[in-house]
């Protein structure tokens, strides 16, 4: 077994272990509640065309989303379009709406986790957004009906960072001296669903910065030797480059 294969196997085992000990992280047992199952009992699939009568804006926007392109072509299969996430809608249509006769992923994210199981596991990592604790949900950051900015993201055409800036306004800028990595997106440095590292970083300590800031004559970085500085702590917590998102005062992002 090669080193890479062994590494991937170990990573997979680690995630399955996380699934088994989810209660230690205060994870909520997501799934369709008994009340919702009772409310939907007897409901039939009616097709997305029936949704447009009341939800015209959502259906129109949905035509440009990645979720709209998800289809399960199979003869006789009725679960398509809107009802793939919201469940059979006949009762909802017959009563011209209502909150207790249709599945709402805002209240129960089981609909999301049916396809995005890997995100459910990431939310159980030590540092994560409090989704499993019920303090936020998938739609806090994602617009499942909206047009996608990138094929792998449902964060709408407003930009990948906009989802983060809704809560982290202090990092928006503009700054006189910007950190170019922020321009590339928050996900350059942060694993947004969950991480093994503090602040949900994609790498630990100085290893994060050295993914970009390294050169042939390392440990010289830029025009200065860092041989005595790197062991002192992380680039952003050792009193050096503390303004990692951008600075209005220092071009080296020191403060």
N, C-alpha and C positions, 0 to 999 in steps of 0.2 A: 504493500500500500504506500503510495507516494505521500510526501509531506502535505501537499495541497489537499489531497483526498482526505487524509487524516484530520486536517484542520477543519474542513467542511463538516465532517462527521461529528467532530467534537462540538462544533457550533450548533448543529442540529440537535444533538443530545441535550445541550445546555438549554435551548429553547423549550424542548419538551419537558424538562425539569421545571422550568418556570411555569409552565401550564399547570403542573401538578401542585405547586406551592403558591398559587395565585392568591389564596386567602391571606398569606403573610404580608402582602402588599395592599390589603384592603380592597381587593378587586371585587367588583360587583358581578354577580352571576347573570350575565346578560342573556336574554332569550325572550320570546314572546310570552307575556304574562298570562296566567290563567284567565283573567278578565278579558284580555284581548282575544284569546282563543274562543271564549264563549261568545263575544260580540261578533266575531267573524264566522261563527258556525252557520253553515248553510249558504254562505256567500259564494257567488260564482264569478268567474273571470269574464269581463265584458269588453276588454280591449281599450287601448289608449285613446281611441277616437271619442269615447264617451267622456273622457276627462276634459277635453278641450272646451266643452260647453260652458264650464264654470272657471276653469283654470287656463284661460287662453294664453296669458303671458308666459306661464310656466311651460306649457306645451310647446309654444313657439321657441322659447330659449332652449328647451330640451333637444330640439332638432339639431343643434350645433354642438352638443356635448358628447363627451366620450361615452357616457352611459347609454346614450341613444344608439350607439353603434354596437352595443352588446346585444347579440341575438342568439337564440338557440334553435336554429332551423331543424325542425322535426315535425313530421306530420302528426296533427292532432294535439300538439303542445300549445296550451293556451297561455302559459305564463310568459308574457312578453312586455316590453315597454315599461310604462308606469307601474304596472302591477308586479313587476319583478321585485320592487322594493316596498310597495305599499300594500301588497296582498290583493286578494280578489275584491273587486270594487262594486259589485252589484248592489249590496245593501246601502253603500254610500251614495250611489247614483239614484236609487229608488226613493231615498229620503231627501234628495237634493242637498246633500252635505251632512255635516255632523263630525264630531271629533272621536266618537267611540265606535265607529263602524268602519274604520280604515286604519292601517298600520302607519305610524308616524315615527320615522327613524330618529327624530329629535328626542322622543321619549324613550325609545328602545333601539339601541344601535345594533341589534342582532342582524338587521337587514344589511348593514354595512359589513359586518364581520363574516357574513356568509361567503362573501367574495374576497374580503381583505383580511383573511385570518392572520397574516403575518403582522398586520398593524395591531391586532388585538394582543399578540404576544409582545410586541414592542412596548405597548402601554403597561406591561408588567415588569419592565426593567426598572432598576433602582431609581433612575432619574427620568421622569416622564411628565407629560401634561396630564392634569387630573381628570382624565376622561372616565376611567374606571371608578373613580370616587364620586362621579355624578356632578362635578362642579362645572363641567363643560361637555360638549359633545362634538361629533364629527362636523356638524354644520356650523360650529363656532368658527371654523377656519375654511371649510370647503363649501362650495355651492354646487350640489350635485346636479342641478338643472342648468348651470351656466356654461358658457363657452370656455374652453380650456386654453390656458396660456401655453401649456406644454402637454404633450401626449400623456405624460404620467401623472399629471396633477389636475385637480379640480378646483383650483384657486382663482379662477376667472381671469379675464383679460386685463384686469386692473393691475396685475403684477403679482409675482410670487411673494414679494415682501409685504404686500398690503395686508395679507392675512395676519402676519406677525405684528405689524404696526398698529392694528386695532387695539392691542393690549400693551405693546411695548413702544409707546409713542416717543419716549425719551431717546430712542435710537434712530428715529427717522431722519434727523438732520433737516435741511442741508448743513454740512459742516464746511468751514473754511479749508480744512485739510481732511479729506475723506480717506477712508480705508477702502481701497479698490475692491477688496473681497466682498464688502457689503453690496457693492454695485452688482456683483455676480449673483447675489441672493443669500439670504440667511442660512440656507441649507449648505452653503460652502463650509461652514464651521459647525453648524448645529444639526443634530439628528432629531428632527422636530417631533417625532412621536415618542421616542424614548431612547435612552442611552445608558451604557454602563458608566459613563463619565459625568462628573459634576457639570452643571449648567447645560446638560444634554449635548456636550461637545462630541464631535466625531472621532477625536483622538485625545489622548491624555497629555497634560502638561505642555512642555515646549514642543512635543512632537506635532501638535496641531499647527503651530506657526511654521515649523521647519518643513511642512509639506510644500510651502511656497517660498519661504525665506531661507534659502540655502544656496551655496555657490561652490565652485570648484575649490577655492582656497579656504573652505570652511575650517575652523570656526569663525573666520572673518565673515561678517554679514553686513552688507552695504559697504562702507569704507572703514569699519571699525571691528577690531577683534572682540569676540564675545567669549573667549575661552575662560575668563574669570567670572563672567556674568551668568552664563547658562546654568551652572551648578547652584546659583543662589536662589533659584525658584523659577516659576513660570514667567514668560515674557510679560504677562499682564498682571501678575500678582506680586512681583518682586520689587515694585516701586519704579518700574521703568515705563513700559508702554501700557499705561492704565486706561487710556482712552481708545480702546480697540475698535470701537465703532466709528470714531471720527473725533476730531478736535477742532476747536476754534482758535487755539493758541499756539500749538506746537506741530511742526510738520513731521515729527517723528512719533506723533500720537502719545507723547509722554504724559500729558495731562489735558 
